[in-house]
C-alpha cells in the first residue's frame, strides 16, 4: 500500500556548488534545506579539497594584507 519515496540518483556536484557550500560554511550561516541539498549532491572529497584550498587562500590573503598595512 505505502510505496517508498523514490529518490533520484544524486547528480554530481559542480565546482561552483562546492565552492558555494564551502563559502557558506566559512560564513557559518546556512539554511538546513540548503545544507541537506549540498550534502546529497557534493562529494565529501571535493568539499575537503576545496575547503583546504579556500583556507590557504584566506591565510595568504591575510598575510598579504598585514604586509601591505605595516609596510614602511
Secondary structure by P-SEA (a helix, b strand, c coil): ccccccccccccccaaaaaaaaaaaaaccccaaaaaaaaacccaaaaaaaaaaaaaaaaaaaaaaaaaaacc
